[in-house]
Amino acid sequence: MILIIKKLFFKPRLLFTIILVTFFIIPKLTSANCIDYPNMVDDWNGHCVCGDGYVWNGSVCVSGSFYCMSTYGIGSQYDYASKNCKCTNFYVWGVNSFGQSYCMSADTSCKNLYGTNSLYDSYSNSCKCTAGFVFQKDAVGNLSCAIDGNTACINNYGINSQYDYASGKCTCANGFIFSYDSYKNLKCLSVNDVCHSTFDVNSSYSPLSSKCECNNGYILLNQSNQCIKKYDFKLLELDTNKKNAIIQNTYDYSNYLIEYGLGCNDGSFQLYKNRLIALILNLDSFISKGDKIVLQNDNQTCEINSVGKVPAGYSLEKISDTVLPAVSPVAPTVAGTITTLPPKVERVNKKFANFNNSYNIRKDPNQKSKIISQTNKKTKYEITDLSNKDWVKIKVAKKEGWVMKKFATIK
């Protein structure tokens, strides 16, 4: 006996195992006396274990439900599948004031996390704010339901924002839409301000399409991102081989023979025959070389290379190959004319300027140049040069001089 004790003393692991089995494991009762212990059954290995639905509480086998509720509270129940305790509906795991785990009310858990204006949503199995309140970070960065919806919306998106109780989201008041301000912050901004900054003053917001569109009489050019004034012309005839077309001004019904450049697909252009096309004119009410044709439905643009006015009833069939040659790389003498046209074609040669006051006419196109005369508001002056961005050159008696373009009304 003394020898066995000495061997165990020098083998601590074996000694620990014996103590554990002896004092802490369910007593190894033989199958012969399992019936002497309530709720125990034979495990067919010569030992007694707790029956199905019962658990060992340290001294006896008790029902799983009783064990779970006595250990984790009335919101707990026994799960027969996993043989563990779990929280019932509307209860979640939490920690009590003694630091012990228990099943607490889900509403209580939400209120502990997000404040008194929070509640449990069983459909999403998550916390949400009560009606009129929204999640917002407090001064220390903690998320809570301590702020009402309207205040939160105004704080985030400006005074033109409001809380929508139906959707539980922030919306913009009538006449305002979500857009980024100059500081790249999402705010509720005036629809007109948004459209004017996106395009220009000739645009407005369309409630039907929920986007900015050009006003009537204007068209959007993607290259410039601006709404440009357009003039409607009807396409009467088209020759895609020679790039010729006869178009009619819908205002005064005057007809023009034009030659156009690249940019307008032949197949697309054919679809506009006897329909309207848009022209962007460099000079209001005056069609000339360099103006643009816009096929609105196809987002295509091409430039007018030459143009001439023709009488009503004029047809492309009357034009021979020698009448309208290919456009020369050398610019025509007068911008906007066709160098050779069929008989009875009225040439678009001259442009004129009027002035509503007396302005200085200078020798050269700069304000330090010598003044050679002044304009008369009753006189119509022939224009000889429009190539300068800020100045226009006009004929004055037998001389020519320059006047600032912003003072001129060009026709």
MARKEVO-999167 format. One record per atom (N, C-alpha, C): z, y, x; residue in one letter. Coordinates in steps of 0.2 Angstrom, whole numbers, plus 5000, padded with zeros to 4 digits. Layout:
REM MARKEVO-999167
ZYXa;...
END
This chain:
REM MARKEVO-999167
500049945004m;500050005000m;500050065004m;500450065010i;500550125014i;499850135018i;499550075019l;498850075022l;498350115018l;498350095012i;497850125007i;497950205006i;498550225006i;498750295005i;498450335012i;498650295018k;498350325024k;497650335024k;497250285021k;496550285021k;496250345016k;496650355011l;496450405006l;496550475009l;497150485013f;497350545016f;496750565021f;496450525024f;495950545029f;495250545026f;495250525019k;494550535015k;494750575009k;494750645010p;494950695005p;494450694999p;493750685000r;493350684995r;493450624990r;493650564992l;493750514988l;494450524984l;494950554987l;495550574984l;495450624978l;494950674980f;494850724974f;494550694968f;494050644970t;493750614964t;494250574960t;494650534963i;495150494959i;495550544955i;495850604958i;496250644954i;495850674948i;495250694949l;494850724944l;494750674938l;494550614939v;494450564934v;495050554930v;495650554934t;496250534931t;496550584926t;496450644928f;496850704925f;496350744920f;495750744922f;495250794918f;494750764914f;494550714915i;494050674911i;494350644905i;493950644899i;494150604893i;494450534895i;495050524893p;495250454895p;494850404894p;494750354899k;494250304898k;494550244894k;494550254888l;494850214883l;494350154882l;494550094882t;494150034881t;493950034873t;493350004872s;493050004866s;493549964861s;494049934863a;494449894859a;494949944855a;495149994858n;495550044855n;495250114853n;494650124852c;494250184850c;494550204843c;494650154839i;494850174832i;495550204832i;495850194837d;496550224837d;496550304838d;495950334840y;495850404841y;495350434836y;495550484832p;495150514827p;494450534830p;493950524826n;493250544827n;492950524834n;493250464836m;492950434843m;492550374841m;492050354845v;491650294844v;491550264851v;491350204851d;491150164857d;490450194859d;490450204866d;489750224869d;489350164871d;489650104870w;489250044872w;489350034879w;489650074883n;489750064890n;490550044891n;490850034886g;491550014887g;492050074887g;491750134884h;492150194884h;492150224877h;492650264876c;492650304869c;492350374870c;491950394866v;491750464866v;491750494859v;491750564859c;491750594852c;491050584848c;491150574842g;490650554837g;490150614836g;489550594833d;489050644832d;489350704828d;489250764830g;489450824827g;490150844829g;490450804834y;491150824836y;491150834843y;491550874845v;491650894853v;492350884855v;492450874861w;493150874864w;493350934866w;493950954863n;494251024864n;494751024870n;494850964873g;495350964878g;495850914877g;495950894870s;496450844868s;496250804863s;495850824858v;495550784853v;494850804852v;494550764848c;493850774845c;493850814839c;493550874839v;493550914833v;492850924831v;492750944825s;492050964822s;491751014826s;491051014827g;490751064831g;490751134828g;490751134821s;490751194818s;491451234819s;491951194818f;492651214819f;492751244827f;492451204831y;492551214838y;492151284840y;491551294837c;491151354839c;491551414835c;491751404829m;492051464826m;492651484829m;493051434831s;493751454834s;493651474841s;493151464844t;492951484851t;492651554851t;492051564847y;491651614847y;491651664841y;492051644836g;492051684830g;491651664824g;491751694818i;491451664812i;490751674812i;490451714817g;489751714817g;489351664821g;489751614823s;489551554827s;489451494823s;489051454825q;488951384822q;488751334827q;488851274825y;488651214830y;487951194828y;487551194834d;486851174834d;486851094836d;486651054831y;486650984832y;486150954836y;485550994837a;485050974841a;485150984848a;485451044850s;485551054857s;486351034859s;486751024853k;487451004854k;487851064858k;487551124856n;487951184859n;488051234853n;488451284854c;488651334849c;488051394850c;487951414844k;487451474844k;487651524838k;487351584839c;487551634834c;487151624827c;487451634822t;487051634815t;486651694814t;486251694809n;485851754807n;486251814807n;485951874809f;486251934809f;486851944814f;486951894818y;487451894824y;487151884830y;487351914835v;487151904842v;487651904847v;487551874853w;488051864858w;488251934861w;488951934861g;489251994864g;489851984868g;490252034870v;490852024874v;491352064870v;491952034869n;492552074866n;492952114871n;493452144868s;493852184873s;494252144878s;494252084877f;494552044883f;494052014888f;493452034887g;492952004891g;492651944890g;492851914884q;492651844881q;492051854877q;491551804878s;490951804874s;491151784867s;490751814862y;490851794855y;490251814851y;490151794845c;489551814841c;489751874837c;489451934838m;489651994835m;489052014830m;489252054825s;488752074820s;488152114824s;487552094822a;486952124825a;486952204824a;487152224819d;487252294817d;487752324822d;488352294823t;488852324828t;488552324835t;488152274837s;487852274843s;487452334844s;486952344839c;486552404839c;486852464840c;487452474836k;487852534836k;488152544843k;488352484846n;488652494852n;488152514858n;487552494857l;487052504862l;486752574861l;486552594854y;486152654853y;486552704848y;487152694847g;487452744843g;487552734835g;487852774832t;488052754825t;487352764820t;486852794822n;486252794818n;485752744820n;486052684823s;485552634824s;485752574820s;485352524818l;485452464814l;485052414816l;485152354814y;484852294816y;484252274811y;483652264814d;483052244810d;482952174811d;483052134805s;482952064805s;482252034806s;481752084804y;481052064804y;480852064811y;481052114815s;480852114822s;481352084827s;481952064824n;482452044828n;482652094834n;482652154832s;482852204837s;483252264833s;483452314838c;483752374835c;483252424833c;483452464828k;482952524827k;483452574824k;483152634824c;483552694822c;483452704814c;484052724811t;484052734804t;483552794802t;483352794795a;482852844793a;482952914795a;482452944798g;482553014800g;482753024808g;482952964811f;483152974818f;482652924822f;482652944829v;482152914833v;482552904840v;482252854844f;482552844850f;482352894855f;482852924858q;482852974863q;483352964869q;483052984875k;483552974881k;484053034881k;484653024882d;485153074882d;485153114889d;485653154890a;485653194896a;485753144903a;486053094902v;486153044908v;485652994908v;485152994903g;484552944903g;484652884899g;485152884895n;485352824891n;484952834884n;484652784882l;484252784876l;484752774870l;484652824865s;485052824859s;484752854853s;485052834847c;484752864841c;485152924839c;485252974843a;485753024842a;485353094840a;484653084839i;484253144837i;483853134831i;483753184827d;483353174821d;482653174823d;482253144819g;481453144820g;481153204821g;481253254817n;480853324818n;481053354824n;481753354826t;481953384832t;481653354838t;481553284838a;481253244843a;480553264844a;480253264838c;479453274839c;479353344841c;479753394839i;479653464842i;479753464849i;480353434851n;480453434858n;479953404863n;479653354860n;479053314864n;478353354863n;478253374857y;477553394856y;477453464854y;477953504853g;477953574852g;478153584844g;478153654843i;478353674836i;477953654830i;477253634832n;476853614827n;476753544826n;477353504828s;477353434827s;477953424822s;477853364818q;478353354813q;478353274813q;478953254810y;479153184809y;478853154803y;478453094803d;478153064797d;478653004796d;479053014790y;479552964788y;479152894786y;478552894784a;478252834781a;478052794787a;477752824793s;477552784798s;478052784804s;478552824803g;479152834809g;478852854815g;478352894815k;478052924821k;477953004820k;477853034826c;477753104826c;476953114824c;476853174820t;476153194819t;476153264820t;475553294819c;475353364820c;475353394813c;475553454812a;475453494806a;474753504804a;474553514798n;473853534796n;473553584801n;472953574803g;472653624808g;472753614815g;473153564816f;473353554823f;473253474825f;473053464831i;472953394833i;473253384840i;473353314842f;473653304848f;473053314854f;473253354859s;472853364864s;473253384870s;472953384876y;473353404882y;473253474884y;473853514885d;473853584887d;473653594894d;473653654896s;473453674903s;473953634908s;474553614906y;474953584911y;474853504910y;474353484907k;474253414906k;474853374902k;475153414897n;475653384893n;475353374886n;475453324883l;475253304876l;475653354871l;475253394868k;475553434863k;475153444856k;475453474851c;475053484845c;474753554845c;474053554847l;473753614848l;473253634842l;473153694841s;472653724836s;471953684837s;471653664831v;471053624832v;470553674835v;470553734833n;470053784835n;470153794843n;470753804845d;470853814852d;470653754856d;470753694853v;470553634857v;469753634857v;469453644852c;468653644852c;468353694856c;468653754856h;468453814860h;468553794868h;469053764869s;469153754876s;468753694879s;468653644874t;468253584876t;467453604876t;467253644871f;466553664871f;466553744872f;466453784867d;466553854867d;466653874860d;466553944859v;466753974852v;466253954847v;465753924848n;465253904843n;465353834841n;465953804842s;466153744840s;466753744835s;466853694831s;467453684827s;467653614825s;468253604823y;468453534822y;468253514815y;467953444815s;467753414809s;468253364806s;468653374801p;469053324798p;468753254797p;468153264795l;467753194793l;467653154799l;467453184805s;467353144811s;467953144815s;468453184814s;469053194818s;468853204825s;468453254826k;468253274833k;467953344832k;467853374838c;467553444838c;466753434838c;466453474834e;465753474833e;465453544834e;464853554835c;464453624836c;464453644829c;464453714828n;464353744821n;463653734819n;463553754813n;462853754810n;462353794814n;461853774816g;461353824820g;461453814827g;461953764830y;462053754837y;462053684838y;461853674845i;461753604847i;462153594853i;462453534854l;462753514861l;462353494866l;462353524872l;461953504877l;462453474882l;462353404883n;462853374887n;462853394895n;462253424897q;462253444904q;462753504905q;462753544900s;463253604901s;463853604897s;463953554892n;464553544888n;464653604884n;464153634882q;464153694878q;463753684871q;463953724866c;463553724860c;463053784860c;462453764861i;461953814862i;461553824855i;461353894854k;461053914848k;460353874848k;460153844843k;459553804842k;459053834837k;458453824838y;457953844833y;457553784831y;457453774824d;457153714822d;456353724821d;456053674824f;455353674824f;455053604821f;454553604817k;454253544815k;453753524819k;453753454821l;453253424825l;452653404821l;452153444822l;451553424817l;451053374821l;450953384827e;450553334830e;450853314837e;450653254840l;450853234846l;450353194850l;450253214856d;449853174861d;450253154867d;450553094867t;451053074872t;450653064879t;450053044879n;449653034885n;449553094889n;449353154885k;449353214889k;449953264888k;450453234885k;451053274885k;450953334881k;450553334876n;450453394872n;450653384865n;450853444861a;451153444855a;450953504851a;450853504845i;450853564840i;451453564836i;451853614837i;452453624833i;452453684829i;452853684824q;452853744819q;453553774818q;453553844819n;454253874818n;454453874810n;454953844809t;455153844802t;455353904799t;455453964803y;455654024800y;455054064798y;454554074802d;453954104800d;453254064800d;453353994800y;452853954800y;452253964805y;452353994810s;451854004815s;451853944820s;451253924822n;451153864825n;451053874833n;451253824837y;451253834844y;450953764847y;450553774852l;450253724856l;450653724863l;451053664864i;451453664870i;451253604874i;451453604880e;451353544885e;452153534888e;452353474887y;453053464889y;453153414895y;453653414898g;453753384904g;454153314903g;454453294908l;454853224908l;455553234904l;455753184902g;456453184898g;456453154891g;455853164888c;455753144881c;455353084881c;455653024879n;455352964879n;454752964874n;454152934876d;453652934871d;453752904864d;454052844865g;454252804858g;454752844854g;455252874857s;455752914853s;455352974850s;454953014854f;454653074852f;454153054846f;453853004846q;453352984841q;453752984834q;454352964834l;454752954828l;454953024825l;454853074828y;454953144826y;454353174822y;453753144822k;453153174819k;453353194812k;453153254810n;453253284803n;454053284802n;454453284807r;455153294807r;455353354811r;455953374811l;456253434814l;456453414821l;456253454826i;456553444833i;456853514834i;457353514839a;457753574841a;457453604847a;457353674847l;457153704854l;457753744856l;457853744862i;458353794865i;457953844869i;457953914866l;457553964869l;457954004874l;457654024880n;457954064885n;458054134882n;457554154878l;457554224875l;457554214867l;458054234864d;458054224857d;457454244853d;457154204849s;456654214844s;455954214848s;455954194855f;455354204859f;455254134862f;454754094861i;454654034864i;454254044870i;454454014876s;454154024882s;454253964887s;453853964892k;453953914897k;454653914900k;454853844901g;455553834903g;456053824897g;455853834891d;456253824885d;456353744885d;456853724881k;456953654881k;456853624874k;456553564874i;456553524867i;457153474867i;457453474862v;458053424861v;457853374855v;457853314857l;457753254852l;458453234850l;458753264845q;459453264843q;459753194842q;459353154839n;459653084837n;459553034843n;459253054848d;459153014854d;459453034860d;459753094859n;460053134865n;459653134871n;458953164870q;458453164875q;458253244875q;458153264881t;457953334882t;457353334887t;456853374886c;456353394890c;456153464890c;455753484895e;455653554896e;454953574894e;454853634891i;454153654890i;453853684896i;453253654898n;452953674904n;452453734903n;452153734897s;451653794895s;451653794887s;451453854885v;451553864877v;451053924875v;450753914870g;450253964867g;450253964859g;450154014856k;450154014849k;449454004846k;449453964841v;448753934839v;448753954831v;448153964828p;448153974821p;448353914817p;448453924811a;448653874806a;448053824805a;448153764805g;447653714804g;447353694811g;447553714816y;447353694823y;447553624825y;447153584828s;447253514829s;447153504836s;447553454839l;447553424845l;446853394847l;446453374841e;445853344842e;445353394845e;445453454844k;444953514846k;445053524854k;445553494857i;445653514864i;445353464868i;444853484873s;444553434878s;444953434884s;444753394888d;445153384895d;445053454899d;444553484898t;444453544902t;444753604899t;444953604893v;445353664890v;446053664892v;446453614892l;447153614894l;447253564900l;447153594906p;447253554912p;447953534913p;448053494918a;448753474920a;449053544923a;449753544922v;450053604924v;450053604932v;449853664934s;449753674941s;450453684944s;450553664951p;451253684954p;451353754955p;450853794954v;450953864955v;451153894948v;451653934948a;451853964941a;451354004939a;451254014932p;450754064929p;450954134931p;450454174930t;450554244932t;451154274927t;451054254921v;451554284916v;451954214913v;452554214914a;452954154912a;452854144904a;452754084903g;452754064896g;452054064893g;451454064897t;450754064895t;450454004897t;449953984894i;449453934896i;448853964899i;448753944905t;448153974909t;447553974906t;447353914902t;446753914899t;446853884892t;446653914887l;446753894880l;446053894876l;446053854871p;445453854866p;445353924863p;444753934860p;444654004857p;445154014851p;445254074850k;445654104845k;446454084846k;446654074852v;447354064853v;447654124855v;448154144852e;448454214853e;448954194859e;448854234864r;449254224870r;449954254870r;450454224872v;451154244872v;451254284879v;451054344880n;450954374887n;451554424888n;451754464883k;452154524885k;452854514882k;453354544885k;454054554883k;454254624883k;454654644878f;454854714878f;455554724877f;455854784879a;456554794879a;456654864876a;457154864872n;457454924869n;458154934871n;458354994871f;459055014873f;459355064868f;459955054866n;460255094861n;460655154863n;460555164870n;460855224873n;460455244879n;460655294883s;460355314889s;460655284895s;460255244899y;460555204904y;460155214910y;460455214916n;460055234923n;459555174924n;458955194926i;458455154929i;458455164936i;458555104940r;458555114947r;457955084951r;457855104957k;457355074961k;457355004962k;457954984964d;458154914966d;458654884961d;458754814960p;459254784956p;459954784959p;460254844960n;460954854962n;461154924960n;461854924959q;462054994957q;462055044962q;461955034968k;461955084973k;461255104975k;460755074971s;460055094972s;459955164969s;459355194971k;459255264969k;459055264962k;459255314958i;459055314951i;458455354950i;457955324947i;457255354946i;457155384939i;457555364934s;457455384928s;458055364923s;457955374917q;458455354912q;458055324906q;458355274902t;458055244896t;458155294891t;457655284886n;457655324880n;457755274874n;458255284869k;458355234864k;457755234859k;457355284859k;456755274855k;456155244858k;456155224864t;455655204868t;455655124868t;455055094868k;455055024869k;454755014876k;455054974880y;454854964887y;454554894888y;453954894892e;453754834893e;454054804899e;454254734899i;454654704904i;454154674909i;454254684915t;453854654921t;454154594925t;454854594924d;455154544928d;455854524925d;455954464923l;456554434920l;456954384925l;456654374931s;456954324935s;457654344938s;457854404938n;458554424940n;459054404935n;459654374937k;460154354932k;460454414928k;460554474932d;460954524929d;460454594927d;459854594930w;459454654929w;458754634926w;458454684923v;457754674920v;457354724923v;456754714925k;456254764927k;455754784922k;455754854921i;455354874915i;454854934918i;454354944914k;453854994916k;454055064913k;454055114918v;454255184916v;453655224918v;453255254913a;452655294915a;452255244919a;452155274925k;451755234930k;452155204935k;452755194934k;453255164939k;453555104936k;453955074940e;454355014938e;455055024940e;455555004936g;456255014939g;456654954935g;457254954938w;457754904935w;458354934931w;458554894926v;459054914921v;459454854920v;460154864920m;460554804919m;460454774912m;460354704913k;460054664907k;460554664901k;461254674903k;461654674897k;461554734892k;461254784894f;461054844890f;460454834886f;460054784888a;459354774885a;459354734879a;458954754874t;458854704868t;458054684869t;458054614871i;457354594873i;457054564867i;456354574866k;455954554861k;455254524863k;
END
